[in-house]
Amino acid sequence: MTWPRKKFDRGAYLQEVLGGRECFICRLAKSDPLSAEEVFRDDAHIVFLNRFPTLEGYVLIAPLEHREQVISDFSLDDYLSLQALVYRVGEALSEIVPTERLYVLSVGSQEGNSHVHWHVASLPPGTKYEDQQLAALMAERIGYLDIPQANRLRFADLLRQAMKT
C-alpha cells in the first residue's frame, strides 16, 4: 500500500533527542504496559516500529540495557544473540513486505540516540536508484510515511506472527 508522506520536523526531533531527557529506548524498555507498537521483547532485547518510517515495515532492534558501543559494550555471546534477533526480524519482515533489498544498520551519536540500536528496513522492488541506500532512510530528505495507527498496529501484529514461524 502507498502512504502519504509527512514533512519531518528536524528541529523538534533534535530538541527531543538532545534535550537531556532519558533516552527514548530506555523509556520504551521500561514502559508498562508495553507500547502498542512494540513487536517483540525478551529478557535482553526489544523490537519496535520506527516512529518516523521512511519505508513500510521499518523497525528498530535494541538491547533493553542501555549500551552505547556497537561492539565493545557487548560480550561476543550477547552480540551474537542480538544479531540472531536481527536476522530473525529481517526474515520475518521480508516475508510480509515486498523486499528488493533488506537494509540493516546501526547509527547513533554520543550526543543523542546513544543507546545502541539497529535499523531494519525493507527496500521495495522497483525503487529508483537515487532513492535507494541511505537516501531511502533519510526522513529529513523525503519525509516519513503517514501510516494510520490502526495500520501500524496491524503491521506489528503481522510481524509478530511471522517471527513465530
Backbone bond lengths (Angstrom), bond angles and torsions (degrees), N, CA, C in turn:
res aa  C-N    CA-C-N  psi(-1)  N-CA   C-N-CA  omega(-1)  CA-C   N-CA-C  phi
1 M - - - 1.440 - - 1.531 109.15 -
2 T 1.311 116.22 146.83 1.460 121.16 179.03 1.526 108.87 -100.42
3 W 1.314 116.05 128.39 1.463 121.90 -179.79 1.522 109.30 -110.64
4 P 1.335 116.77 147.44 1.469 118.44 174.67 1.530 109.93 -66.97
5 R 1.310 115.67 159.25 1.468 120.72 178.07 1.518 110.32 -105.22
6 K 1.330 114.61 144.90 1.457 122.16 175.24 1.524 108.50 -109.54
7 K 1.300 115.12 147.49 1.467 120.10 176.27 1.531 108.66 -67.88
8 F 1.309 115.30 134.14 1.457 121.98 178.61 1.523 108.45 -82.90
9 D 1.325 116.99 125.52 1.466 122.34 179.91 1.531 108.54 -88.65
10 R 1.315 114.93 88.27 1.469 120.81 -176.11 1.525 111.95 -61.32
11 G 1.324 117.37 -39.11 1.459 120.92 -179.98 1.524 111.91 -61.27
12 A 1.327 117.14 -47.29 1.468 120.91 178.98 1.525 110.62 -64.25
13 Y 1.328 116.29 -39.83 1.460 120.66 179.47 1.532 110.24 -63.03
14 L 1.328 117.40 -47.01 1.463 120.63 179.92 1.528 111.08 -62.39
15 Q 1.312 116.15 -39.24 1.465 119.90 178.16 1.529 110.32 -61.72
16 E 1.325 116.22 -39.78 1.463 120.38 179.65 1.521 111.88 -67.46
17 V 1.327 117.99 -49.01 1.464 119.78 -174.10 1.525 113.01 -79.76
18 L 1.321 117.45 -21.66 1.459 120.03 179.54 1.516 112.33 -103.50
19 G 1.323 116.78 2.72 1.463 121.85 -172.79 1.512 115.95 -77.79
20 G 1.325 118.65 2.52 1.454 120.25 176.31 1.519 114.46 82.71
21 R 1.328 117.77 2.23 1.464 119.49 176.54 1.525 109.38 -76.61
22 E 1.324 114.74 166.99 1.463 119.87 175.75 1.524 109.10 -56.53
23 C 1.304 117.16 145.28 1.459 120.33 -176.61 1.525 110.78 -62.68
24 F 1.340 115.77 148.68 1.455 120.92 -173.58 1.525 112.20 -65.49
25 I 1.320 118.44 -31.14 1.459 120.09 179.86 1.532 109.79 -72.39
26 C 1.313 117.50 -41.06 1.475 120.09 176.84 1.529 110.15 -62.31
27 R 1.336 117.40 -41.54 1.478 120.37 177.11 1.520 110.06 -60.53
28 L 1.320 117.22 -45.65 1.455 121.56 -179.88 1.536 110.66 -64.68
29 A 1.316 116.69 -41.68 1.467 120.97 -179.04 1.528 111.53 -62.78
30 K 1.322 117.32 -30.51 1.465 121.34 -179.72 1.525 112.88 -89.44
31 S 1.314 118.10 -6.97 1.462 120.73 -172.91 1.528 111.62 -62.42
32 D 1.315 114.11 135.07 1.451 121.84 177.10 1.526 106.82 -147.92
33 P 1.315 120.03 112.86 1.453 125.45 8.40 1.534 110.98 -71.09
34 L 1.310 114.11 165.48 1.455 119.97 -179.77 1.513 110.71 -60.73
35 S 1.304 116.79 147.52 1.460 122.06 176.41 1.524 109.53 -61.78
36 A 1.327 115.72 140.89 1.467 120.62 179.71 1.522 111.60 -63.87
37 E 1.340 117.66 -24.18 1.454 121.23 -177.62 1.527 112.60 -92.20
38 E 1.300 115.51 4.84 1.452 120.12 175.39 1.523 108.40 -75.49
39 V 1.304 116.18 130.73 1.459 121.39 -177.84 1.524 111.00 -93.23
40 F 1.322 116.40 -39.58 1.457 120.43 -172.91 1.517 108.92 -157.30
41 R 1.335 114.59 148.36 1.460 120.74 173.40 1.519 107.77 -151.50
42 D 1.317 115.27 137.18 1.461 119.57 169.17 1.525 106.43 -126.58
43 D 1.304 117.95 -162.62 1.474 119.27 -175.41 1.526 113.63 -73.09
44 A 1.332 118.26 -9.61 1.465 120.19 -176.61 1.527 114.70 -130.11
45 H 1.358 118.50 -13.85 1.471 121.03 -171.03 1.515 111.81 -137.18
46 I 1.324 113.95 162.17 1.457 121.05 174.88 1.533 108.48 -140.01
47 V 1.327 115.79 142.00 1.466 123.15 175.94 1.522 105.81 -124.41
48 F 1.333 116.53 130.37 1.459 119.40 -178.24 1.521 110.95 -149.33
49 L 1.327 114.90 159.39 1.459 120.53 179.92 1.518 110.52 -71.19
50 N 1.316 116.26 141.27 1.457 122.62 174.87 1.527 108.65 -66.97
51 R 1.320 117.69 132.37 1.470 121.54 178.38 1.516 112.36 -66.99
52 F 1.327 116.95 -28.13 1.465 122.00 -177.03 1.533 109.33 -124.67
53 P 1.331 117.51 66.35 1.470 119.50 -174.40 1.525 112.54 -73.13
54 T 1.298 115.84 128.26 1.465 120.34 174.68 1.519 110.70 -92.66
55 L 1.323 116.17 -15.83 1.467 122.99 177.94 1.525 107.90 -131.02
56 E 1.314 116.38 147.90 1.457 119.84 178.20 1.527 109.40 -65.39
57 G 1.319 115.93 132.80 1.454 120.46 178.67 1.512 114.54 83.10
58 Y 1.302 118.01 23.29 1.463 122.90 -178.51 1.526 108.57 -79.69
59 V 1.331 116.96 119.01 1.457 121.30 -178.94 1.523 111.19 -125.22
60 L 1.321 114.79 163.12 1.456 122.27 175.83 1.519 108.41 -120.96
61 I 1.323 115.59 146.05 1.465 122.72 179.90 1.525 106.59 -129.68
62 A 1.332 115.86 131.88 1.465 119.31 -177.52 1.519 110.60 -147.15
63 P 1.333 115.96 156.11 1.463 117.94 169.42 1.532 108.18 -71.46
64 L 1.321 117.22 148.03 1.467 119.81 176.72 1.526 110.73 -66.15
65 E 1.323 115.83 -39.39 1.456 121.50 179.30 1.530 109.37 -73.23
66 H 1.317 116.34 137.27 1.465 120.11 179.34 1.527 109.66 -66.91
67 R 1.315 115.33 114.43 1.466 122.89 176.10 1.516 106.83 -132.48
68 E 1.317 116.45 145.95 1.460 119.83 -173.47 1.514 114.86 -117.12
69 Q 1.301 118.87 -18.10 1.465 121.36 -177.61 1.533 109.54 -110.43
70 V 1.318 115.98 127.95 1.464 122.46 -173.63 1.526 112.69 -59.63
71 I 1.309 118.28 -34.21 1.460 121.41 -177.96 1.530 111.08 -111.64
72 S 1.318 117.70 -56.91 1.464 120.79 -168.92 1.527 114.61 -68.62
73 D 1.330 119.40 -16.86 1.467 120.76 177.37 1.525 112.96 -88.92
74 F 1.327 117.06 6.08 1.458 121.52 -178.23 1.521 110.22 -125.52
75 S 1.321 115.94 143.18 1.464 119.16 165.34 1.529 105.32 -74.13
76 L 1.307 117.24 164.01 1.458 120.36 177.93 1.527 110.53 -59.13
77 D 1.327 117.31 -42.99 1.472 120.21 -179.88 1.527 111.61 -63.41
78 D 1.337 117.73 -42.47 1.470 120.99 178.94 1.528 110.42 -64.51
79 Y 1.321 116.13 -41.65 1.469 120.09 179.61 1.531 110.96 -63.72
80 L 1.323 116.29 -45.62 1.458 120.27 -179.42 1.529 111.34 -65.81
81 S 1.315 117.34 -34.44 1.463 121.19 176.55 1.527 110.45 -64.17
82 L 1.322 115.91 -43.88 1.460 119.51 178.48 1.529 110.80 -65.79
83 Q 1.312 116.87 -41.82 1.464 119.60 179.63 1.531 111.95 -67.43
84 A 1.324 117.77 -30.57 1.468 120.40 174.44 1.525 109.72 -63.81
85 L 1.328 117.14 -37.13 1.465 120.72 176.63 1.528 110.49 -68.78
86 V 1.315 117.94 -40.42 1.468 121.31 176.02 1.526 109.14 -57.69
87 Y 1.303 117.26 -44.52 1.464 122.44 178.86 1.529 110.47 -61.37
88 R 1.318 116.06 -47.60 1.469 121.55 -179.15 1.526 111.59 -61.00
89 V 1.317 116.75 -44.24 1.469 121.13 178.27 1.528 109.66 -64.96
90 G 1.331 117.07 -43.29 1.459 120.49 179.15 1.514 112.52 -60.44
91 E 1.320 117.18 -42.03 1.465 120.54 177.21 1.524 111.10 -62.92
92 A 1.325 117.11 -45.84 1.465 121.44 -179.44 1.524 110.67 -64.22
93 L 1.318 116.52 -43.57 1.467 121.01 179.44 1.523 110.52 -60.57
94 S 1.318 116.59 -43.85 1.467 120.75 179.96 1.528 112.70 -65.97
95 E 1.321 117.26 -23.32 1.469 121.06 176.59 1.530 112.37 -73.50
96 I 1.316 116.63 -31.87 1.469 118.61 -171.89 1.531 114.42 -108.26
97 V 1.320 117.43 -12.64 1.466 121.24 178.73 1.527 107.87 -125.43
98 P 1.329 118.83 130.86 1.470 119.76 176.39 1.530 109.81 -54.53
99 T 1.324 116.18 127.17 1.463 120.76 -171.55 1.522 110.68 -131.59
100 E 1.330 115.92 115.12 1.459 120.40 171.19 1.526 109.74 -83.51
101 R 1.337 115.12 -38.06 1.462 121.39 -179.15 1.521 107.19 -151.11
102 L 1.319 116.75 135.78 1.452 120.84 177.41 1.524 108.44 -97.35
103 Y 1.319 115.89 124.41 1.460 120.59 178.52 1.525 109.18 -95.32
104 V 1.333 116.13 131.78 1.458 123.06 177.00 1.521 106.51 -136.07
105 L 1.328 116.08 118.76 1.456 118.84 178.94 1.508 111.38 -155.56
106 S 1.309 116.05 158.44 1.455 122.31 175.14 1.514 107.73 -120.12
107 V 1.311 115.46 122.79 1.460 121.61 175.15 1.518 108.06 -133.27
108 G 1.292 116.45 156.67 1.451 122.19 -179.87 1.512 108.79 173.57
109 S 1.305 115.65 -171.48 1.454 120.78 -177.96 1.522 108.48 -155.85
110 Q 1.297 117.14 149.22 1.458 119.94 174.91 1.532 110.54 -67.63
111 E 1.321 117.24 -21.72 1.464 121.01 -179.64 1.521 112.90 -80.84
112 G 1.314 117.24 -29.06 1.461 121.86 -178.88 1.511 109.21 -163.31
113 N 1.311 116.97 147.76 1.472 121.71 -175.62 1.524 110.37 58.11
114 S 1.329 116.05 43.73 1.469 120.13 -176.12 1.529 112.86 -76.50
115 H 1.318 118.08 -19.06 1.466 121.55 178.62 1.529 107.59 -67.96
116 V 1.319 116.64 120.40 1.461 121.99 -177.97 1.522 109.54 -56.15
117 H 1.327 115.34 133.34 1.465 120.57 175.65 1.517 109.19 -154.57
118 W 1.321 115.07 152.97 1.457 121.91 178.94 1.513 108.91 -110.04
119 H 1.320 115.13 135.92 1.462 123.04 173.85 1.525 106.59 -92.80
120 V 1.322 116.54 130.82 1.463 121.60 175.55 1.524 105.95 -127.91
121 A 1.325 115.92 118.04 1.464 120.67 -174.73 1.518 110.10 -142.49
122 S 1.307 115.26 145.34 1.457 122.70 -176.96 1.526 110.20 -101.88
123 L 1.319 116.48 118.13 1.460 120.65 175.35 1.527 108.09 -80.26
124 P 1.329 118.42 123.47 1.469 119.78 -179.31 1.528 111.91 -70.13
125 P 1.337 116.09 147.09 1.467 119.59 175.62 1.527 110.33 -58.69
126 G 1.323 115.77 144.63 1.456 120.42 176.72 1.516 115.38 85.02
127 T 1.327 117.83 2.56 1.466 120.18 177.59 1.527 108.73 -66.13
128 K 1.344 115.99 130.89 1.466 119.65 179.14 1.529 109.84 -60.39
129 Y 1.325 116.25 144.70 1.460 121.37 -176.28 1.526 112.17 -53.44
130 E 1.320 117.71 -42.46 1.472 119.59 -177.44 1.525 112.63 -67.25
131 D 1.345 117.12 -13.10 1.461 121.87 178.16 1.524 111.93 -104.19
132 Q 1.331 117.76 10.55 1.458 122.18 -179.79 1.529 110.60 -98.54
133 Q 1.311 115.09 -177.10 1.457 125.31 176.81 1.528 110.08 57.39
134 L 1.301 119.56 -138.49 1.466 120.26 -176.22 1.525 112.70 -61.97
135 A 1.329 117.40 -29.71 1.467 120.44 178.73 1.529 110.91 -59.10
136 A 1.320 117.81 -33.23 1.465 121.53 -178.58 1.525 112.30 -70.67
137 L 1.321 117.03 -17.60 1.464 121.36 -175.22 1.526 113.52 -105.32
138 M 1.322 117.40 -2.79 1.463 120.89 -172.62 1.529 111.83 -93.80
139 A 1.333 115.28 95.17 1.462 120.39 178.87 1.530 110.88 -59.28
140 E 1.327 117.48 -31.60 1.466 120.85 179.18 1.523 111.12 -61.44
141 R 1.310 116.27 -30.26 1.472 121.86 -176.47 1.522 112.28 -88.12
142 I 1.333 116.64 -43.85 1.469 119.65 -171.16 1.524 114.09 -117.42
143 G 1.322 117.41 -0.69 1.453 119.75 -174.46 1.521 109.40 79.03
144 Y 1.318 115.31 -178.88 1.463 118.88 179.03 1.518 109.74 -124.61
145 L 1.321 115.71 159.05 1.450 121.30 -176.87 1.525 110.22 -71.20
146 D 1.317 115.82 129.40 1.465 122.09 179.41 1.529 108.02 -92.14
147 I 1.324 115.32 78.32 1.457 122.00 -176.56 1.525 108.35 -92.39
148 P 1.325 117.65 123.69 1.474 119.81 179.54 1.533 111.46 -56.88
149 Q 1.315 115.19 146.38 1.464 121.18 -177.18 1.529 112.34 -52.90
150 A 1.316 117.64 -42.20 1.469 120.47 -179.52 1.529 110.88 -59.98
151 N 1.320 117.06 -39.38 1.461 120.96 179.01 1.528 111.16 -71.05
152 R 1.328 117.05 -36.78 1.466 120.78 177.33 1.532 109.97 -62.95
153 L 1.318 115.54 -43.45 1.462 119.79 -179.39 1.526 111.02 -67.91
154 R 1.331 116.98 -37.51 1.462 121.20 177.00 1.530 109.39 -63.13
155 F 1.332 116.31 -42.27 1.465 119.83 178.37 1.528 110.61 -63.55
156 A 1.334 117.42 -44.45 1.472 120.56 179.18 1.522 109.88 -57.25
157 D 1.329 116.93 -41.00 1.458 120.58 178.95 1.534 111.09 -66.28
158 L 1.344 116.86 -43.01 1.474 120.14 177.64 1.530 111.12 -59.72
159 L 1.317 116.45 -43.18 1.461 120.05 -179.78 1.528 110.14 -66.17
160 R 1.313 116.62 -42.08 1.467 121.06 176.97 1.532 110.36 -56.71
161 Q 1.317 115.89 -46.17 1.464 120.46 179.56 1.532 111.43 -64.60
162 A 1.321 117.41 -42.69 1.469 120.98 179.93 1.531 110.94 -64.72
163 M 1.320 117.52 -31.26 1.467 120.84 178.97 1.526 111.93 -70.54
164 K 1.315 118.07 -21.09 1.462 121.47 -178.87 1.521 112.00 -77.29
165 T 1.325 117.02 -20.64 1.460 119.40 -176.69 1.518 111.51 -85.17
